[in-house]
Amino acid sequence: MTPEEEFRFFAQIIGDAQRTVLCEPHRVAEIQEAVNRLGMAGIVTVKASQACPVGKLLVIDEQALEASARQAASRPIRFRR
């Protein structure tokens, strides 16, 4: 494997590992601090969400959700008769 191929391989792994953590709006700073302390700031994004249950964190893969939405949008629409 060339150095360029190896770099692309590890860049893909890092990109695939990225996740978004949704939390209650008043907990964003607390959760972001924990992410930073664990050295995961490059992989985990913290966002506030009113939809997050009290006392819980929701971890989502936004890239997978976007890919799924694109795939669903590209499927032909079939009407039943």
C-alpha positions as CSV (number, residue, x, y, z in Angstrom):
1,M,0.0,0.0,0.0
2,T,1.4,3.4,-0.9
3,P,1.5,6.2,1.7
4,E,-1.3,8.0,-0.3
5,E,-3.5,4.9,-0.3
6,E,-2.8,4.4,3.4
7,F,-3.8,8.0,4.2
8,R,-7.0,7.6,2.2
9,F,-7.8,4.4,4.0
10,F,-7.4,6.0,7.5
11,A,-9.3,9.1,6.4
12,Q,-12.2,6.9,5.4
13,I,-12.1,5.1,8.8
14,I,-12.2,8.4,10.7
15,G,-15.0,9.7,8.5
16,D,-17.1,6.6,9.0
17,A,-16.6,6.8,12.8
18,Q,-18.1,10.3,13.0
19,R,-21.2,10.6,15.2
20,T,-23.5,13.3,16.4
21,V,-24.6,13.4,20.0
22,L,-28.0,15.1,20.7
23,C,-28.7,16.3,24.2
24,E,-30.9,18.7,26.1
25,P,-30.0,22.3,25.3
26,H,-28.8,23.1,28.8
27,R,-26.4,20.2,28.7
28,V,-24.4,21.1,25.6
29,A,-21.5,22.6,27.4
30,E,-21.3,19.7,29.8
31,I,-21.3,17.1,27.1
32,Q,-18.9,19.0,24.9
33,E,-16.5,19.2,27.8
34,A,-16.6,15.5,28.3
35,V,-16.1,14.9,24.6
36,N,-13.1,17.2,24.6
37,R,-11.7,15.6,27.7
38,L,-11.9,12.2,26.1
39,G,-10.1,13.5,23.0
40,M,-13.0,12.7,20.7
41,A,-13.7,16.3,19.5
42,G,-12.7,15.3,15.9
43,I,-15.1,12.4,15.8
44,V,-18.1,13.5,17.9
45,T,-20.2,16.6,17.3
46,V,-22.6,17.7,20.1
47,K,-25.9,19.4,19.2
48,A,-28.8,20.6,21.3
49,S,-32.2,19.0,20.6
50,Q,-35.6,19.6,22.2
51,A,-36.5,16.1,21.1
52,C,-33.9,14.5,23.4
53,P,-35.5,12.7,26.4
54,V,-34.7,14.2,29.8
55,G,-31.4,12.8,31.1
56,K,-30.6,10.9,27.9
57,L,-28.2,11.3,25.0
58,L,-29.0,10.3,21.5
59,V,-26.1,9.2,19.3
60,I,-26.8,9.3,15.6
61,D,-24.9,8.7,12.4
62,E,-25.9,11.7,10.3
63,Q,-24.0,10.5,7.2
64,A,-26.0,7.3,7.3
65,L,-29.3,9.1,7.7
66,E,-28.5,11.5,4.8
67,A,-27.4,8.5,2.6
68,S,-30.7,6.7,3.5
69,A,-32.7,9.8,2.6
70,R,-31.0,10.2,-0.7
71,Q,-31.5,6.5,-1.5
72,A,-35.2,6.7,-0.6
73,A,-35.6,9.9,-2.7
74,S,-34.1,8.2,-5.7
75,R,-36.4,5.2,-5.7
76,P,-39.1,5.3,-8.3
77,I,-42.6,6.0,-7.0
78,R,-45.0,3.1,-7.8
79,F,-48.7,3.6,-7.5
80,R,-51.0,0.7,-6.8
81,R,-54.1,0.2,-8.8
